[in-house]
Amino acid sequence: MTHKPIPRKGSKIFSLNDAHYRWIAYATKKGTEVRICYEEISDGQMLIAQVPKVFDLRWLEDIVNYALDNGWDPSDTGEVFIIRRSKDTYRIISEE
């Protein structure tokens, strides 16, 4: 799955462990889709987290940490890395 860079307009920046990430959330039929990438690398691997409709900003840190621990490399170009929140944890999902 190819992706367009996260737009500057409407997106936000957050920092975690001295790295800056750009993120944006979109409402979908199934909930909310949060897209995250490195701020400094526009063509790096994008992370997509599928979460419930009511998105809690406190989840951003957990989303990024889970993805990094499970193979997401935001500095590398590559296929979109997709995870889904289920209860209090996340799981990697394949493209649907």
Secondary structure, 3 states (H helix, E strand, C coil): CCCCCCCCCCCEEEEECCEEEEEEEEECCCCEEEEEEECCCCCCCCEEEEECCCCCCCHHHHHHHHHHHCCCCCCCCCCCEEEEEECCEEEECCCC
